[in-house]
Amino acid sequence: YRVWGLPLERQTVAILASYWGSGVVHFIISRVYVFKDHTGTQAGQAWRFVLVGSIAFFGHWLMAKAVAYLTPEEILFFGVQVKGLIVRGVAAVTIGGLSFMSHKFFSFREGRGAAA
């Protein structure tokens, strides 16, 4: 596949499509249920949400690469290789926490009026 002139594998296109599709659902749920006391316009919040989501996407990738590089290959749990689980777990928890705080204080910031 070619997306914006870039050659991409089917798996990459599927991951990107699912990531952005779930991002739309995440935005709606976050705006309606999680950050109910938000102020500001929906459009402004959406742009900030996309910015945080994009940074989180690439941050997760970089974090996973760094943890994979630093984690020894021979980590076994009951004879099963668990390096991938450790890498994904560390990246998900770290980026998940940072993403939540970024959405709370930036995407759905409070007390700054309706200006985006």
N, C-alpha and C positions, 0 to 999 in steps of 0.2 A: 504494500500500500504506500501511497505518497500522500502526506498531509502537509499542506503549505510548502510543497516542493521537497520535503524531507522524506527519504525512504524509511519506512517503519515496518517492523514485523507485525503480524496479526495479533500476537500476544500483547505487544506494546499498545497497539490501537485499542484493544479490548480493555486493558488496564486503565488507560487514560479515559476512555468513555465511561467506565464504571466509576472511576474516581470522581469525575465531574458530575455524573448523574447522582451519585450519592451525596455530593456537595450541595446540590440543589435541595435535596431532602433534608440534609443536615441544617442548611440555612433556615428553611421553613420551620423545622422543629425547634431550633435554637431561638429563633425570633418569637415564636408563639408560646413556647413552654418554658425554656430555660432562662432567657433574659427578658422576662415580661415587662420589666420596668424601664426598658430602653427608651431613649429619646433620639430624635433624628429621623431623617427620611429613610424610607426603605431602599431607595437607590443608593444613597450614601453608604448605608450599612452593607448592602450587597457588594459594592466595590471594595470596601475594606475587608469584607469576608473573603472575597476572591483573592485579595492580596495575601492575607494571612494563610489561606489554604494553599496557595501556590508556594509560598515560602516553606510551609510545613511539608509539602510534597517533596521538594528538593532537599529540605533539611532531613527528612526521614531517610531518603536515599543516601545522603552523605553520612549520616549517623550510622546507618547499617554498614556502609563500606568501612568506616573507621573502626567500629566494634569488631567486624569480621577480620580486619587486619590485625587487631590487637588481641583477639581471642585465639588461644592455641587450638590446633586441630584435634588434639587427642582428648577432648572433654567427652567422657562417656558417663551415662547414667544407666545403671543396670545393663551395661554392654551396648547401649544405643547411643549413637553420635548425637549430641544435643547442641552443637555449635549454632546451627541455624535458628533453633528455638531461642537461644540466649541472645543472638544478634537481633532478631525481630522483636523480642520482648523488651530489651533495653531501648531500642529505637522507638518502639510504640509508646512505652510509658513516658519516656523523656519528651518526645515530640508531642504526645497527647496532652501532657500537662502544660507545656509551653503554648500549645495551640489554644487550650481552654482559657488560659490567662490572657492571651492576645485577643481572643474574641471578647472576653469580659471587659477589658480595659481599652480596647481599640475598636473592634468591629461594632460592638453594641455599647459603646461608651455612654455613660450617664452624666448628666449635669452640664453638658456643653451646648444645650439648645438643639435646634434642628439643623444647624449648619453641618455639612458633610465634610 
